[in-house]
Amino acid sequence: MREIKVRIEEIYVPAALRKPLDPRKVEELALAIAADGHRTPILVRPDKNRYVLVSGCYRLEACKALGEATIRAEIVQAPKH
């Protein structure tokens, strides 16, 4: 796996991962990221001109809530959903 910084706007969340998230958990995670930094990267796979989220919905939403433009991610080989 290779760690990179990815522009949040380039990340596609597949339908299989789109589900209602607990807003309290997103807020708590955003506060933790604001205080301690983003420690665990999300997992993405490359797909043409974007990246597809494999794992890390809450971390992605927390970074969006903080107004971040980029997020730490690891590129993985994963099957399409």
C-alpha positions as CSV (number, residue, x, y, z in Angstrom):
1,M,0.0,0.0,0.0
2,R,1.1,3.5,-0.7
3,E,0.1,6.6,1.3
4,I,-0.8,9.8,-0.5
5,K,-2.7,13.0,0.0
6,V,-5.9,13.1,-2.0
7,R,-8.2,16.0,-2.8
8,I,-11.5,15.3,-1.1
9,E,-13.4,16.4,-4.2
10,E,-11.7,13.6,-6.1
11,I,-13.1,10.9,-3.9
12,Y,-16.3,9.0,-5.0
13,V,-18.3,7.1,-2.3
14,P,-19.9,4.1,-3.9
15,A,-23.6,3.3,-3.2
16,A,-22.6,0.3,-1.1
17,L,-20.9,2.6,1.4
18,R,-23.5,5.4,1.3
19,K,-25.5,5.0,4.5
20,P,-26.7,7.4,7.1
21,L,-23.8,8.3,9.4
22,D,-24.2,9.2,13.1
23,P,-23.7,12.9,13.2
24,R,-22.4,12.7,16.8
25,K,-19.7,10.3,15.8
26,V,-18.7,12.5,12.9
27,E,-18.5,15.5,15.2
28,E,-16.5,13.6,17.8
29,L,-14.1,12.4,15.2
30,A,-13.7,15.8,13.7
31,L,-12.9,17.2,17.1
32,A,-10.3,14.5,17.6
33,I,-8.8,15.1,14.2
34,A,-8.7,18.9,14.9
35,A,-6.9,18.2,18.2
36,D,-4.5,15.4,17.3
37,G,-4.4,15.3,13.5
38,H,-5.5,12.7,11.1
39,R,-3.7,9.6,12.3
40,T,-5.3,6.8,10.3
41,P,-5.6,7.2,6.5
42,I,-8.7,6.2,4.6
43,L,-8.4,3.5,2.0
44,V,-9.1,4.3,-1.7
45,R,-8.6,2.6,-5.1
46,P,-7.8,4.5,-8.3
47,D,-10.6,4.7,-10.9
48,K,-9.9,6.7,-14.1
49,N,-9.8,10.4,-13.0
50,R,-10.9,9.9,-9.4
51,Y,-10.5,7.7,-6.3
52,V,-13.1,5.3,-5.0
53,L,-13.5,5.1,-1.2
54,V,-13.0,1.5,0.1
55,S,-12.9,2.3,3.8
56,G,-13.1,5.4,6.0
57,C,-16.6,7.0,5.6
58,Y,-16.5,8.6,9.1
59,R,-13.0,9.9,8.6
60,L,-13.9,11.4,5.2
61,E,-17.0,13.1,6.6
62,A,-15.1,14.4,9.6
63,C,-12.5,16.0,7.4
64,K,-15.2,17.5,5.2
65,A,-16.8,18.9,8.4
66,L,-13.5,20.5,9.3
67,G,-13.3,22.1,5.8
68,E,-10.2,20.2,4.8
69,A,-9.4,20.2,1.1
70,T,-7.2,17.0,1.2
71,I,-7.1,13.8,3.2
72,R,-4.4,11.2,3.9
73,A,-5.2,8.0,2.0
74,E,-3.7,4.6,1.2
75,I,-4.1,3.3,-2.3
76,V,-5.2,-0.4,-2.2
77,Q,-6.1,-3.0,-4.7
78,A,-9.8,-3.7,-4.0
79,P,-12.6,-5.2,-6.1
80,K,-15.3,-2.9,-7.5
81,H,-18.5,-2.8,-5.5
